[in-house]
Amino acid sequence: MARLALLSVSNKAGLIDLARSLVEEFEFDIISSGGTAAALKEAGIPVTKVAEYTGSPEILGGRVKTLHPRIHGGILARRDVAEDLADLTANQIRAIDLVVVNLYPFEQTIAKPGVTLADAIEQIDIGGPAMLRASAKNHAHLTVLCNPDQYNTYLEELRQNGGEASLKFRQERALETFEHTANYDRAIANYLSSQSAASKLPQEFSVSGTELQTLRYGENPHQAATWYQSGTTPTGWTTSTILQGKELSYNNLVDLEAARRLIVEFPETPAAAILKHTNPCGTALGTTISEAYQKAFDTDSVSAFGGIVALNRPIDAATATILTKTFLECIVAPGCEPEAEEIIKKKAKVRVLILPDLTQGPAQTVKIIAGGLLVQDSDNVVEETSKWRAVTDKQPTADEWEELLFAWKVAKHVKSNAIVVTRDRTTIGVGAGQMNRVGSVKLALEQAGNKSKGAILASDGFFPFDDSVKTAAEAGISAIVQPGGSMRDKDSIEAANQLGITMMFTDIRHFLH
């Protein structure tokens, strides 16, 4: 008797070629449900509908099709257990040798604008995961395929092994199947969690991904590293296009994500940021993207060497010309004009990525610690300047308000203890990651030099003493923005009043560790 294959797929890619080879080359019989059967029939491939094979019609608008003993008995029967074979015979069930299933496009559905909860619910596959898990469980006796990318590999396996798939091959596909169904269930759980009114994170949290690219190494050459894609639908960096340059490294991707998070703070105005080791060494706004980049570069041209550049506007010819004047590791922008692409090719080794939607970021951030995970909501809070408080006698001018907000947004993306000094919507001094805040203040002001006169200073955390205020005043700082909340806030406020400095409290902090 011919072997039996069950084909039931949402993604029809490669289906016809696979089915034709199964029938003509390896003499399989095929049973299929719904749209899969219709596609095979239209292609002239002999197929039996699942409803005809089981003797039970599809019901509930297609919600129940393959949940039947003739299907799951054929999948789960152990061919070396006499009792299982006797059950198959008694119930007129054929053993199924190949199961090819991929699932309803749940993630593609929820990614669509305006999708409703009801729309999403209807794309939660039930029969598909049941067949996949049953097949993977019984991989000692059959093969399961859950991805069109596996079809040619399977056919080649049959050709090289006399029409049979080896146990090793079946085990590998079973593992991929369980990973696939786990990712699918996680996507559903994450979506339903996002629809919940509760603000707390779920009681159970898991991280999963599919290997996208093996990286040369991690932070250092002795560390192995791999880039994984979350879920089955590409989002974020997996949707980027690499125009040119060397292969992306682990450190490149970490720096690029830090750059993306910073640059999306400024959607309304052309903005450029240059980062090194995830810290911004230059950030600026401009009337054009080329002006913004030039201002950011001039902030700290030494640190910009070998840096990561993020632009919130497409690269034009003027910007490309400036970009090619120094060595850069990576550039990311939402687009690149053809003329600019030709110019930037002069620097063939620089990695240029096009990420059309820079705003796609994770809802949570995850860090691995010994024996567990730390999960938190991403720091995506919208700054409500209407809730800021001017705690000093001197009030900010309209221009200072804009500058204070710019400095505050940049400080959010500098490793704590973070101090950022800005003027004309450009960073002129950055103090990052110091063990004490006054040390960060001194570093930022030293970098700013004489430009600090009349500039703005932002601190990601409160000042525990008034020494930083006094140091800022000596350098000529005109206004300070900080969270407030120290037991000694009064000391800092009094110092600011005595020295003629404006001080704003945001009542929110942005530590970055």
C-alpha positions as CSV (number, residue, x, y, z in Angstrom):
1,M,0.0,0.0,0.0
2,A,1.2,3.5,-0.8
3,R,2.4,5.7,2.0
4,L,0.0,8.4,3.2
5,A,0.9,12.1,3.6
6,L,-1.3,14.7,5.3
7,L,-0.9,18.2,3.8
8,S,-2.7,21.1,5.5
9,V,-1.1,24.5,5.1
10,S,-1.9,28.1,5.4
11,N,1.2,29.2,3.5
12,K,1.0,27.6,0.1
13,A,4.6,28.4,-0.9
14,G,6.2,25.4,-2.4
15,L,3.1,23.2,-1.9
16,I,2.5,22.2,-5.4
17,D,6.1,21.2,-6.2
18,L,6.3,19.2,-2.9
19,A,3.0,17.4,-3.6
20,R,3.8,16.6,-7.2
21,S,7.2,15.0,-6.1
22,L,5.5,13.0,-3.3
23,V,2.9,11.6,-5.7
24,E,5.0,11.1,-8.9
25,E,8.4,10.3,-7.5
26,F,7.7,8.6,-4.2
27,E,4.1,7.2,-4.7
28,F,2.4,8.9,-1.8
29,D,-1.3,9.2,-1.4
30,I,-2.3,12.6,-0.1
31,I,-5.1,13.8,2.1
32,S,-5.7,17.5,2.6
33,S,-8.2,19.9,4.2
34,G,-10.0,23.0,2.9
35,G,-7.9,25.4,0.8
36,T,-4.9,23.0,0.6
37,A,-7.0,20.3,-1.1
38,A,-8.5,22.9,-3.5
39,A,-5.1,24.1,-4.5
40,L,-3.8,20.6,-5.1
41,K,-6.9,19.6,-7.1
42,E,-6.6,22.8,-9.3
43,A,-3.0,21.8,-10.0
44,G,-4.1,18.3,-11.2
45,I,-2.6,16.5,-8.2
46,P,-4.7,13.6,-6.9
47,V,-6.0,14.3,-3.4
48,T,-8.6,13.1,-0.9
49,K,-10.3,15.7,1.3
50,V,-10.0,15.1,5.0
51,A,-13.8,15.2,5.3
52,E,-14.1,12.3,2.8
53,Y,-11.3,10.3,4.6
54,T,-12.8,10.8,8.1
55,G,-16.4,10.6,7.0
56,S,-17.0,13.7,9.1
57,P,-17.7,17.1,7.5
58,E,-15.9,20.3,8.4
59,I,-18.0,22.1,11.0
60,L,-18.2,25.4,12.9
61,G,-17.2,27.4,9.9
62,G,-14.0,25.4,9.5
63,R,-13.0,25.5,13.2
64,V,-13.1,21.7,13.3
65,K,-11.6,19.8,10.4
66,T,-8.7,17.6,11.4
67,L,-9.6,16.9,15.0
68,H,-10.7,13.3,14.4
69,P,-9.5,9.8,15.5
70,R,-8.7,8.7,11.9
71,I,-6.3,11.7,11.7
72,H,-4.7,11.6,15.1
73,G,-4.7,7.8,15.3
74,G,-2.8,7.7,12.0
75,I,-0.3,10.1,13.3
76,L,0.2,8.8,16.8
77,A,0.2,5.0,16.1
78,R,3.5,3.3,17.0
79,R,4.4,1.0,14.2
80,D,6.3,-1.4,16.6
81,V,3.4,-1.8,19.0
82,A,1.0,-4.6,18.1
83,E,-1.9,-3.1,20.0
84,D,-1.6,0.2,18.1
85,L,-1.6,-1.6,14.8
86,A,-4.6,-3.6,15.8
87,D,-6.4,-0.4,16.7
88,L,-5.6,1.0,13.2
89,T,-7.0,-2.1,11.6
90,A,-10.1,-2.3,13.7
91,N,-11.0,1.3,13.0
92,Q,-9.9,1.4,9.3
93,I,-7.2,3.9,10.0
94,R,-4.2,4.3,7.7
95,A,-0.8,5.1,9.3
96,I,0.3,8.6,8.2
97,D,4.0,8.7,7.2
98,L,4.3,12.5,6.5
99,V,2.6,15.5,8.1
100,V,3.0,18.9,6.4
101,V,1.4,21.7,8.4
102,N,1.9,25.3,8.9
103,L,-0.3,27.5,11.0
104,Y,-2.8,30.3,10.6
105,P,-1.0,33.6,10.1
106,F,-1.7,34.9,13.6
107,E,1.3,37.3,13.8
108,Q,0.7,38.7,10.4
109,T,-2.9,39.4,11.3
110,I,-2.2,41.3,14.6
111,A,0.4,43.3,12.7
112,K,-2.3,44.8,10.5
113,P,-3.5,48.3,11.4
114,G,-7.0,48.3,13.0
115,V,-7.1,44.6,13.7
116,T,-9.7,43.7,16.3
117,L,-9.5,41.1,19.0
118,A,-12.2,39.1,17.2
119,D,-10.0,39.1,14.1
120,A,-7.1,37.9,16.1
121,I,-9.0,35.2,17.9
122,E,-10.1,33.6,14.5
123,Q,-6.5,33.3,13.5
124,I,-5.6,31.2,16.5
125,D,-4.9,27.7,15.0
126,I,-6.1,24.7,17.0
127,G,-6.0,21.7,14.7
128,G,-2.6,22.7,13.2
129,P,-0.7,22.8,16.5
130,A,-2.4,19.6,17.6
131,M,-1.2,17.7,14.4
132,L,2.3,19.2,14.6
133,R,2.7,18.3,18.3
134,A,1.4,14.8,17.7
135,S,3.6,14.3,14.7
136,A,6.7,15.6,16.5
137,K,5.9,13.3,19.5
138,N,5.8,10.3,17.2
139,H,8.8,11.3,15.1
140,A,10.2,7.8,15.6
141,H,7.7,6.6,13.0
142,L,6.9,9.6,10.7
143,T,8.2,12.9,9.5
144,V,6.8,16.3,10.3
145,L,7.4,19.5,8.3
146,C,6.3,22.9,9.5
147,N,8.0,25.3,7.2
148,P,8.2,25.5,3.4
149,D,11.9,26.0,3.7
150,Q,12.1,22.3,4.7
151,Y,10.4,20.8,1.7
152,N,13.4,20.6,-0.7
153,T,15.6,19.3,2.1
154,Y,13.1,16.5,2.8
155,L,12.8,15.5,-0.8
156,E,16.6,15.3,-1.1
157,E,16.7,13.2,2.1
158,L,14.3,10.7,0.5
159,R,16.4,10.6,-2.7
160,Q,19.6,9.9,-0.8
161,N,18.1,7.3,1.4
162,G,16.1,5.1,-0.8
163,G,12.8,6.9,-0.3
164,E,13.1,7.0,3.5
165,A,13.9,9.8,6.0
166,S,16.5,8.9,8.6
167,L,15.8,9.0,12.3
168,K,18.3,11.9,12.7
169,F,16.4,13.9,10.1
170,R,13.1,13.2,11.8
171,Q,14.5,14.2,15.2
172,E,15.8,17.4,13.8
173,R,12.4,18.3,12.2
174,A,10.6,17.3,15.4
175,L,12.7,19.8,17.4
176,E,12.1,22.5,14.9
177,T,8.4,21.8,15.2
178,F,8.2,22.1,18.9
179,E,10.2,25.3,18.7
180,H,7.7,26.5,16.1
181,T,4.6,25.7,18.1
182,A,6.2,27.2,21.3
183,N,6.9,30.5,19.4
184,Y,3.3,30.5,18.0
185,D,1.8,30.1,21.5
186,R,4.1,32.7,22.9
187,A,3.0,35.2,20.2
188,I,-0.7,34.5,21.2
189,A,0.0,34.9,24.9
190,N,1.9,38.1,24.3
191,Y,-0.9,39.6,22.2
192,L,-3.6,38.6,24.7
193,S,-1.5,40.1,27.5
194,S,-1.2,43.3,25.6
195,Q,-5.0,43.5,25.3
196,S,-5.4,43.1,29.0
197,A,-6.2,46.2,31.1
198,A,-3.9,45.0,33.8
199,S,-0.6,46.9,33.8
200,K,1.5,44.3,35.5
201,L,3.7,41.9,33.5
202,P,2.4,38.3,33.2
203,Q,3.1,35.7,35.9
204,E,4.9,33.5,33.3
205,F,7.4,35.0,30.8
206,S,9.4,33.2,28.2
207,V,11.8,34.3,25.4
208,S,11.9,32.5,22.1
209,G,13.3,33.1,18.7
210,T,14.4,31.5,15.4
211,E,18.0,31.6,14.3
212,L,18.4,34.4,11.8
213,Q,22.2,34.6,11.5
214,T,25.2,33.1,13.2
215,L,27.5,36.0,14.1
216,R,31.3,35.8,13.9
217,Y,31.5,36.2,17.7
218,G,29.9,38.1,20.6
219,E,31.3,41.0,22.5
220,N,34.7,39.4,22.3
221,P,36.2,36.8,19.8
222,H,36.1,34.0,22.3
223,Q,32.3,34.3,22.8
224,A,29.9,32.5,20.4
225,A,26.9,34.6,19.3
226,T,23.7,34.2,17.2
227,W,21.1,36.7,16.1
228,Y,17.5,35.3,16.6
229,Q,14.3,36.6,15.2
230,S,11.4,37.0,17.6
231,G,8.3,35.3,16.3
232,T,7.6,34.3,12.7
233,T,6.8,37.7,11.3
234,P,9.9,40.0,10.7
235,T,9.8,43.2,12.8
236,G,12.4,45.8,13.8
237,W,15.9,45.1,12.6
238,T,14.9,41.9,10.8
239,T,13.0,44.1,8.4
240,S,16.1,46.2,7.6
241,T,17.8,46.2,4.3
242,I,21.6,46.2,4.2
243,L,22.7,48.3,1.3
244,Q,26.4,47.7,1.7
245,G,29.3,46.9,4.1
246,K,30.7,44.0,6.1
247,E,28.6,41.5,8.0
248,L,27.0,42.9,11.1
249,S,28.6,42.0,14.4
250,Y,27.1,41.5,17.8
251,N,28.4,44.9,19.0
252,N,27.1,46.6,15.8
253,L,23.6,45.3,16.5
254,V,23.7,46.4,20.2
255,D,24.9,49.9,19.2
256,L,22.4,50.2,16.4
257,E,19.5,49.4,18.8
258,A,20.7,52.0,21.2
259,A,20.9,54.5,18.3
260,R,17.4,53.6,17.1
261,R,16.0,54.2,20.6
262,L,17.6,57.6,20.8
263,I,16.7,58.9,17.3
264,V,13.0,58.1,17.6
265,E,12.8,60.7,20.4
266,F,12.8,63.4,17.7
267,P,10.2,62.6,15.0
268,E,9.2,66.1,14.0
269,T,12.6,67.6,13.2
270,P,15.6,66.3,11.2
271,A,17.9,64.6,13.8
272,A,21.2,62.8,13.8
273,A,22.9,60.8,16.6
274,I,26.4,59.4,16.7
275,L,27.0,56.6,19.3
276,K,30.0,54.7,20.6
277,H,29.5,51.8,22.9
278,T,25.8,52.6,23.2
279,N,26.4,56.1,24.5
280,P,25.7,59.2,22.3
281,C,28.8,61.2,21.7
282,G,26.9,63.7,19.5
283,T,23.2,64.4,19.0
284,A,21.7,67.3,17.1
285,L,18.6,68.7,15.4
286,G,18.8,70.7,12.2
287,T,16.8,72.3,9.5
288,T,18.1,69.5,7.2
289,I,19.4,66.1,7.9
290,S,22.9,67.1,6.6
291,E,23.0,70.0,9.0
292,A,21.9,67.8,11.9
293,Y,24.6,65.3,11.2
294,Q,27.3,68.0,10.8
295,K,26.3,69.5,14.2
296,A,26.4,66.1,15.8
297,F,29.7,65.3,14.3
298,D,31.3,68.6,15.4
299,T,30.2,67.9,19.0
300,D,32.9,65.3,19.4
301,S,34.7,64.5,16.1
302,V,37.3,62.4,17.9
303,S,34.7,60.0,19.4
304,A,32.7,60.0,16.2
305,F,35.6,58.1,14.5
306,G,34.4,54.5,14.2
307,G,30.9,55.5,15.5
308,I,27.4,54.4,14.8
309,V,25.2,57.0,13.0
310,A,21.4,57.1,13.2
311,L,19.4,59.5,11.1
312,N,15.7,60.1,11.2
313,R,15.4,61.2,7.6
314,P,16.5,59.5,4.4
315,I,20.1,60.0,3.4
316,D,20.4,62.6,0.7
317,A,23.4,63.5,-1.5
318,A,24.6,66.3,0.8
319,T,24.5,64.1,3.9
320,A,26.2,61.2,2.1
321,T,29.1,63.5,1.1
322,I,29.7,64.4,4.7
323,L,29.3,60.9,5.9
324,T,32.1,59.7,3.6
325,K,34.6,62.1,5.2
326,T,35.3,60.0,8.2
327,F,35.5,56.3,9.2
328,L,32.2,55.0,10.5
329,E,31.1,51.5,11.5
330,C,27.4,51.7,10.7
331,I,24.8,54.1,9.4
332,V,21.0,53.6,9.8
333,A,18.3,55.7,8.2
334,P,14.7,55.2,7.0
335,G,15.8,55.6,3.4
336,C,18.6,56.5,1.0
337,E,18.2,58.5,-2.2
338,P,19.8,56.9,-5.3
339,E,22.4,59.7,-5.7
340,A,23.3,59.3,-2.1
341,E,23.7,55.6,-2.5
342,E,26.2,56.1,-5.3
343,I,28.2,58.6,-3.2
344,I,28.3,56.4,-0.1
345,K,29.6,53.4,-2.1
346,K,33.0,55.1,-1.9
347,K,33.2,53.8,1.6
348,A,32.5,50.2,0.7
349,K,33.2,48.8,4.1
350,V,30.8,51.0,6.1
351,R,27.6,49.1,6.9
352,V,24.6,51.0,5.7
353,L,21.2,49.8,6.8
354,I,17.8,51.0,5.7
355,L,15.1,50.6,8.4
356,P,11.9,52.2,7.1
357,D,10.1,52.2,10.4
358,L,12.5,53.3,13.2
359,T,9.7,53.3,15.8
360,Q,9.4,49.5,16.0
361,G,10.8,48.6,19.3
362,P,10.3,46.0,22.0
363,A,7.5,46.4,24.5
364,Q,9.7,44.9,27.2
365,T,13.4,44.6,27.8
366,V,14.9,41.4,29.1
367,K,18.2,40.8,30.9
368,I,19.5,37.3,31.9
369,I,20.8,36.8,35.4
370,A,22.0,33.6,37.1
371,G,18.9,31.4,37.4
372,G,16.4,33.7,35.9
373,L,15.3,36.7,33.9
374,L,14.7,40.4,34.7
375,V,11.9,41.8,32.6
376,Q,10.7,45.4,32.5
377,D,8.5,47.6,30.4
378,S,10.6,49.6,27.9
379,D,11.2,53.2,28.9
380,N,8.9,54.6,26.2
381,V,7.1,57.1,28.4
382,V,5.9,60.2,26.6
383,E,7.4,63.3,28.2
384,E,4.6,65.4,29.7
385,T,6.3,68.8,30.0
386,S,3.0,70.3,31.3
387,K,3.8,68.4,34.5
388,W,7.3,69.7,34.9
389,R,7.8,72.1,37.8
390,A,10.0,75.2,37.8
391,V,11.2,75.1,41.4
392,T,13.4,78.2,41.2
393,D,12.7,81.9,41.2
394,K,14.0,82.2,37.7
395,Q,11.6,80.7,35.1
396,P,12.7,79.2,31.7
397,T,12.3,81.2,28.5
398,A,10.4,79.7,25.6
399,D,13.6,78.7,23.9
400,E,15.0,77.3,27.1
401,W,11.9,75.1,27.4
402,E,12.7,73.6,24.0
403,E,16.4,73.1,24.9
404,L,15.6,71.6,28.3
405,L,13.3,69.0,26.6
406,F,16.0,68.2,24.0
407,A,18.7,67.8,26.7
408,W,16.4,65.6,28.8
409,K,15.5,63.3,25.9
410,V,19.2,62.7,25.1
411,A,20.1,62.2,28.8
412,K,17.5,59.3,28.9
413,H,19.8,57.4,26.5
414,V,23.1,58.0,28.3
415,K,24.4,55.4,30.7
416,S,23.8,56.5,34.3
417,N,25.1,58.5,36.0
418,A,24.2,60.6,33.0
419,I,24.8,64.3,32.5
420,V,24.2,66.0,29.2
421,V,25.0,69.7,28.3
422,T,23.4,71.2,25.2
423,R,22.8,74.4,23.3
424,D,21.2,75.2,20.0
425,R,19.6,71.6,20.1
426,T,23.1,70.1,20.0
427,T,25.0,68.1,22.6
428,I,28.2,69.9,23.6
429,G,29.2,67.7,26.6
430,V,28.3,64.2,27.8
431,G,29.2,62.6,31.0
432,A,28.3,58.9,31.0
433,G,28.5,56.0,33.4
434,Q,30.4,57.5,36.2
435,M,30.3,56.2,39.7
436,N,29.3,59.5,41.1
437,R,27.1,62.3,39.6
438,V,29.5,65.1,40.2
439,G,32.1,63.2,38.2
440,S,29.8,63.0,35.3
441,V,29.1,66.8,35.6
442,K,32.7,67.6,35.5
443,L,33.3,65.4,32.5
444,A,30.4,66.9,30.5
445,L,31.4,70.5,31.4
446,E,35.1,69.9,30.6
447,Q,34.0,68.6,27.1
448,A,31.7,71.6,26.6
449,G,34.4,74.1,27.6
450,N,33.5,77.7,26.9
451,K,30.4,76.7,25.0
452,S,28.8,75.9,28.3
453,K,28.1,79.6,29.0
454,G,24.4,80.0,28.6
455,A,23.9,76.2,27.9
456,I,21.4,73.7,29.4
457,L,22.4,70.8,31.7
458,A,20.3,67.7,32.1
459,S,20.7,65.0,34.7
460,D,19.0,61.6,34.6
461,G,18.8,61.5,38.4
462,F,18.4,63.9,41.2
463,F,21.3,65.8,42.8
464,P,22.0,64.5,46.3
465,F,24.0,67.6,47.1
466,D,24.3,71.2,45.8
467,D,27.9,70.7,44.6
468,S,26.8,69.8,41.0
469,V,24.7,73.0,40.9
470,K,27.6,75.1,42.0
471,T,29.9,73.5,39.5
472,A,27.4,74.0,36.7
473,A,27.0,77.7,37.6
474,E,30.7,78.2,37.6
475,A,30.8,76.9,34.0
476,G,28.0,79.3,32.9
477,I,25.0,76.9,32.7
478,S,21.8,78.9,32.6
479,A,19.2,76.1,33.3
480,I,19.1,72.6,34.7
481,V,16.6,69.9,34.3
482,Q,16.5,66.9,36.7
483,P,14.0,64.5,38.2
484,G,14.0,65.9,41.8
485,G,13.2,63.7,44.7
486,S,16.3,64.0,46.9
487,M,15.9,64.6,50.6
488,R,18.3,67.5,50.0
489,D,16.4,69.1,47.0
490,K,16.0,72.2,49.0
491,D,19.8,72.7,49.1
492,S,20.1,72.4,45.3
493,I,17.1,74.8,44.8
494,E,18.6,77.4,47.1
495,A,22.0,77.2,45.4
496,A,20.3,77.6,42.0
497,N,18.4,80.7,43.3
498,Q,21.5,82.2,44.7
499,L,23.4,81.7,41.5
500,G,20.6,82.8,39.1
501,I,20.0,79.4,37.5
502,T,16.7,78.1,36.3
503,M,15.9,74.6,37.6
504,M,13.1,72.3,36.4
505,F,11.9,69.1,38.1
506,T,10.4,66.5,35.9
507,D,9.3,64.1,38.7
508,I,10.4,61.2,36.5
509,R,13.8,59.6,36.2
510,H,15.5,57.8,33.3
511,F,18.3,55.6,34.7
512,L,19.9,53.4,32.0
513,H,22.1,50.5,33.2
